Every structure is written in C-alpha cells, then in structure tokens.
Amino acid sequence: MPRKAICAINIPSFSPDYREYARICLHTAHGCGYEPWLLVDGGDLSEDELRKELGWATDGVGGETAQMLRAQSRFLPEMTSALRPKELLIARGAMLRLEIPFLFDDEIVLYTDLDVMFRKGIDAMPPLPTVKYWGMVHEIRRGGMFNSGVSIMNLPNLRATADVFDTWVRRMILAGHLPKRCWDQGLINSFYKDNITTIPDEWNWRPYWGPNPDAAILHYHGPKPLDSEERLLKEYTNSGPNLVSPNFYAERERWLKLWKTLK
C-alpha cells in the first residue's frame, strides 16, 4: 500500500479557497497514516517568499507537517509556447503530477488533488489490485475516462515509458491539444489506455454519488465546500447534471466543521 500522499499546486494561480482545501487535505492525510507531500511550482517567488506563502502547510497544525518540494513541469517550454496565459496557469499545476516519477524513489505512491478529504487509514482499506502504471477510478461511475484527481502511481514503470510518453506529450501540446484533452488527465487516458488499472470507487468517491461510509478518500469534484450558494446554483444545478445533492450538503458540513477547528 502507498505511504506517501502527494499533492501539487501552482502558486501563481492558487486561490485563497484552495489554501483551505489544501489545509484539510494535508491534515486528514496525516491523520490517516500517510506521509503528506506538497509539490509546488512557485513561479518567480524566492524561497523565503514561498515558505512564507506556504507556512500554513509546511508548519502544520498541532505538530503535523507536510514536506514541500519545489518543481516545474518538464513540459513548461512547450506549454509556454502553445498556451494562452490563463491556460498556462492551469497547466503548470495540473502537469506537475507527471514529475512525480522523477522526484521520488518509492515504487508506489498516491497522488491526490487538493480538494479531497481522507476518511480511512491505510490499514483499514482492502488491498489494492496490482498497478502496472496508473491506478484510477472512472470519471463517471463504471465507465468512460478515468479521473486523475486520485491516482496510484507505479513510479519505476512510469519512468520506463517516459521517453516515448514525453515525445508524444510534446507533440500534443504544440498541436494545441492540451486544453481539449483535459490537461494531464486526457494525456494519461489516451497514452496508457487499456493499461490503466481500475481501483475501487472508494479511493475517489464523489459526494454526488451518494453516501458511502466505506469511502477512503472523498473528492469534492465539481462543487466545493467553500463555493457560494450562488455559484452552486449557477454552475452545478442549472447547467448540466445536478451535482449538488443532499449528500453534497451533508459532506460539505462535515468538511466545514473540521475546517473551523483548524483555522
């Protein structure tokens, strides 16, 4: 089972709300027995400025700490050339998870987005299937694209495929396909295809799927706990599928209750 839980952020595009999501993510990861890491693209910030910006994460709460590691995407030159400024801000954070195989020596690690809450300790979960490259849960339950927001990564095998993968990724970026492919998620799904291992839904459970006391990681995918009622109504109720379910509000209250104790 993976012991490292790694998140990635791009400081120039980091909103105040996401500081709070990161606080909950790192706190609950620590509480569930993981070793939390924060992978950071700090842009032009100096080391002192970066540590001041991230002191809440690296200093922790009640003695808890997260390790911080500064990095940039190896695809940054191509992304800078091909993307508009707002797209580049998104990509610099999203593409950071592809650097993990080159930054850690572990065989298996867990990557998560910042908008998650860890709910069960590692030892309370049943064994994962063997992951050859990526282990993920589907974007839509039991079908379609895999969601990269929670990923089990086999680092040696990902390094072994990096030369071919990198050449293909650079071609996709320069051809303008990165935003259309949903950033790293589309690239991973397209390149690894049938070699992505399906892991149990409990590792990337969404509130709009309904209650699940067995969920190991709750992913606030779509509507977020700090979203205003106006945004929830406009973005997730009146346009497309209604993702703001009664269970979302129940899980939002659980998140807010913990958040208020840590502020």
C-alpha positions in Angstrom: 0.0 0.0 0.0 1.3 3.5 -0.7 2.5 5.5 2.2 3.3 8.8 0.5 0.4 11.1 -0.4 1.5 13.8 -2.8 -0.4 16.9 -3.9 0.6 19.5 -6.4 -0.1 23.2 -6.7 0.9 26.2 -8.9 1.3 29.2 -6.6 0.6 31.9 -9.2 -2.9 30.5 -9.8 -3.5 29.4 -6.2 -6.8 31.0 -4.9 -7.4 31.6 -1.2 -10.0 28.9 -1.1 -7.5 26.3 -2.3 -5.3 27.2 0.6 -8.1 25.9 2.8 -8.7 22.8 0.7 -5.0 22.0 1.0 -5.1 22.5 4.7 -7.9 19.9 5.1 -6.2 17.5 2.6 -2.9 17.5 4.3 -4.4 17.3 7.8 -6.6 14.4 7.0 -3.9 12.6 5.0 -1.6 12.8 8.1 -4.4 11.6 10.3 -5.0 8.5 8.1 -1.4 7.4 8.3 0.1 8.9 5.1 3.2 10.9 4.7 1.9 14.1 3.0 4.0 16.0 0.5 3.2 19.2 -1.3 4.7 19.5 -4.8 5.0 23.2 -5.7 5.5 25.4 -8.8 6.4 28.6 -7.1 6.8 30.7 -10.2 9.1 33.6 -9.6 8.8 33.6 -5.8 12.1 33.3 -3.8 12.5 30.5 -1.4 11.7 32.9 1.5 8.6 34.2 -0.2 7.5 30.7 -1.0 7.9 29.4 2.6 6.0 32.5 3.8 3.2 31.7 1.4 3.1 28.1 2.4 3.8 28.3 6.1 0.3 27.1 7.0 1.0 23.8 5.1 4.6 23.1 5.9 4.4 24.1 9.6 1.2 22.1 10.1 -1.4 22.1 12.8 -0.8 20.6 16.2 2.7 19.4 15.2 1.6 17.9 11.9 3.8 18.8 8.9 3.9 18.3 5.2 7.1 18.1 3.3 7.4 20.7 0.5 9.2 20.0 -2.8 9.7 22.7 -5.4 9.5 21.6 -9.1 8.4 22.7 -12.5 6.8 20.7 -15.4 9.4 19.4 -17.8 6.9 20.4 -20.5 7.0 24.1 -19.5 8.8 25.3 -22.6 6.2 23.7 -24.9 3.3 24.8 -22.7 4.6 28.4 -22.6 4.8 28.4 -26.4 1.4 26.8 -27.1 -1.0 28.0 -24.4 -2.7 31.3 -23.6 -1.7 32.8 -20.2 -4.8 31.6 -18.3 -4.4 28.1 -19.8 -0.7 28.1 -18.8 -1.6 28.8 -15.2 -3.9 25.8 -15.1 -1.4 23.6 -16.9 1.6 24.4 -14.7 -0.3 22.9 -11.7 -2.1 20.0 -13.4 1.0 18.8 -15.3 3.2 18.7 -12.1 1.9 15.3 -11.1 3.7 13.9 -14.2 7.0 14.9 -12.5 6.4 12.6 -9.5 8.3 9.5 -11.0 11.4 11.6 -11.3 11.2 13.1 -7.8 10.6 10.1 -5.5 12.3 6.7 -5.1 9.2 4.8 -3.9 7.8 2.1 -6.0 4.1 3.0 -5.4 2.8 6.5 -4.3 -0.6 8.1 -4.1 -1.4 11.4 -5.8 -4.4 13.4 -4.9 -5.8 16.8 -5.9 -6.1 19.3 -3.1 -9.9 19.2 -2.9 -10.1 15.8 -1.1 -10.7 14.7 2.4 -9.0 11.4 3.6 -11.6 9.4 5.5 -10.0 6.0 6.2 -6.5 5.0 7.3 -4.3 2.9 5.0 -4.5 -0.2 7.1 -8.3 -0.1 7.2 -8.5 -0.5 3.4 -8.6 -3.8 1.5 -5.5 -4.5 -0.7 -5.3 -2.6 -4.0 -5.0 -4.5 -7.2 -1.5 -4.6 -8.8 -1.0 -1.3 -10.6 1.3 -1.5 -13.6 1.3 2.2 -14.5 -1.7 4.1 -13.2 -4.5 3.1 -10.9 -7.6 5.2 -11.1 -11.4 5.5 -10.7 -13.6 6.4 -13.6 -14.7 10.0 -14.1 -18.3 8.7 -14.4 -19.2 5.7 -12.3 -18.2 2.5 -14.0 -17.4 3.9 -17.4 -15.7 6.5 -19.6 -12.5 8.4 -19.0 -10.5 7.8 -15.8 -10.2 10.6 -13.3 -6.6 11.5 -12.4 -7.6 13.5 -9.3 -6.7 10.4 -7.2 -4.0 8.2 -8.8 -2.0 5.3 -7.6 1.3 5.6 -9.5 3.9 2.8 -10.2 7.0 5.0 -10.5 9.6 2.6 -11.9 7.2 1.6 -14.7 6.3 5.2 -15.5 10.0 6.1 -15.7 10.5 3.2 -18.1 7.8 4.6 -20.5 8.9 8.2 -20.1 10.9 8.6 -23.3 8.1 7.6 -25.6 5.4 9.3 -23.5 7.3 12.6 -23.4 7.8 12.7 -27.1 4.1 12.1 -27.7 3.1 14.7 -25.0 5.3 17.4 -26.5 3.7 16.8 -29.9 0.2 17.0 -28.4 1.0 20.3 -26.5 2.5 22.0 -29.6 -0.5 20.9 -31.7 -2.8 22.7 -29.3 -4.5 19.6 -27.9 -3.7 20.0 -24.1 -6.8 22.0 -23.0 -9.1 19.9 -25.2 -7.7 16.7 -23.6 -8.4 17.9 -20.1 -4.7 18.6 -19.3 -2.8 15.6 -17.8 -6.0 13.5 -17.4 -6.6 13.3 -21.1 -3.0 12.6 -21.9 -2.8 9.8 -19.4 -6.1 8.2 -20.7 -5.0 8.5 -24.3 -1.5 7.2 -24.0 -1.9 4.4 -21.4 -5.4 3.4 -22.5 -6.1 -0.3 -21.6 -3.0 -0.3 -19.2 -4.8 1.9 -16.6 -5.8 -0.3 -13.6 -9.3 0.3 -12.3 -9.2 0.7 -8.5 -12.3 0.6 -6.2 -14.5 3.7 -6.3 -13.9 4.2 -2.5 -10.5 5.6 -3.4 -12.0 8.5 -5.3 -15.6 8.9 -4.0 -17.6 11.9 -5.1 -20.3 13.4 -2.8 -22.9 13.5 -5.7 -22.6 9.7 -5.9 -24.4 9.4 -2.6 -23.4 8.4 0.9 -20.6 5.8 1.3 -19.3 5.0 4.8 -16.6 2.9 3.2 -15.1 5.8 1.2 -11.3 6.1 1.8 -10.9 9.4 0.0 -13.8 11.9 -0.6 -13.1 14.0 -3.7 -15.1 17.3 -3.9 -15.0 17.1 -7.6 -17.1 19.8 -9.1 -18.9 21.7 -6.3 -16.6 22.6 -3.5 -17.3 23.2 0.3 -16.4 26.9 0.1 -18.5 27.7 -3.0 -21.2 30.3 -2.5 -24.8 29.3 -2.9 -25.0 31.5 -5.9 -22.1 29.6 -7.6 -23.5 26.2 -6.6 -26.9 27.2 -8.2 -25.4 28.7 -11.3 -22.6 26.2 -12.1 -23.8 22.9 -10.8 -27.6 23.0 -10.6 -29.0 25.0 -13.5 -26.4 23.9 -16.1 -25.8 20.2 -16.9 -26.3 17.4 -14.4 -27.3 18.5 -10.8 -24.2 17.7 -8.8 -25.4 19.5 -5.7 -27.2 16.6 -4.0 -28.4 16.3 -0.3 -25.3 14.2 0.3 -23.1 17.0 -1.0 -24.5 19.3 1.6 -24.0 16.7 4.3 -20.4 16.2 3.3 -19.9 19.9 3.0 -21.0 20.4 6.6 -18.5 17.6 7.7 -15.7 19.5 5.8 -16.7 22.9 7.3 -16.9 21.5 10.8 -13.3 20.2 10.6 -12.1 23.4 8.8 -13.4 25.6 11.6 -11.4 23.6 14.2 -8.1 24.1 12.2 -8.4 27.8 11.4 
